[in-house]
Amino acid sequence: MHPSIAPKVTMNSIVPITRFNRGEASKIFEEVAATGAKVVLKNNVPACVLLSPEEYTRLIDALEDQALLHEAETRL
């Protein structure tokens, strides 16, 4: 993956699963909307990544573009 689009995990992007258990889902979703992504930890291990719909679309578009580029290069 190109370094400029590699995900950057910082302390601000980490969410312990206990925050969900305490009923903070709405607040976490607001944070995702503001930052684009959060990494959810369960037992101090990444369990999932929450993405905003915009960030998800951006990543899917980038993957599709990469696949098309690869196919075009293969055909040449």
N, C-alpha and C positions, 0 to 999 in steps of 0.2 A: 504494500500500500504506500502511496506517495506520502511523505512526511507531512505535507501541508494539510492532508485530510485525515491523518491518523488521529484516532480519538485520544484526547488528553484527560486522564483521570487525575483529578485533584481532590483535595480534602473537601472542597465545596461541592463536588459532584457525587460524593458517596452518601448513601442513605441507609442507615441500619434498619432491618426489617422491624425492629421494635417500634419504630415511629408509626408504621402501618398498624401494628397491634394496639397502639395508643389512640387510634382514630385520627391520625394526622394525614390521611390520604389526600384530602382536598388541598391542604397546604403543600404537600409534596407535588401534586399535579400542577399547582401554580408555579412552583419552583422549576419544574420541567418546562413549562411554557416559557418561563423567563430565560432559562439557560440552554434549552434544547435537549438535554439528556441528564440522567442520573443513573448511577450504578447502585443497585440494591444489594446489600450484604446480608447473608444469613449465616450465622456462626462464623463471622469474620471471613467468609468466602463469597466472592461475587456470585449472586444467584440469578440476576437478570439485569437488563438495561432498559430503562424507561426512556422513550424518545417522544418528542413532540411530533405531531403529524407532519409538520413542515420538515423537520430533520429526517424523519423516516422517508418521506418523498424524495428529499435531496439525495439520500444514500441509495435508494432504489434506482433513481435516475442515473446516478454515477455508475452503478453496477451495470445497468443496461447499456450505457454509453461504452463502457469498457468491453463488454461482450461484443457489441457491434464493431468496435475498433479491432478487436482480436479476429473476428470473422473476416473483416475486410483485409487485414494484413495476411491472413491465411490464404485468401483467394488470390492475392497478388503473387 
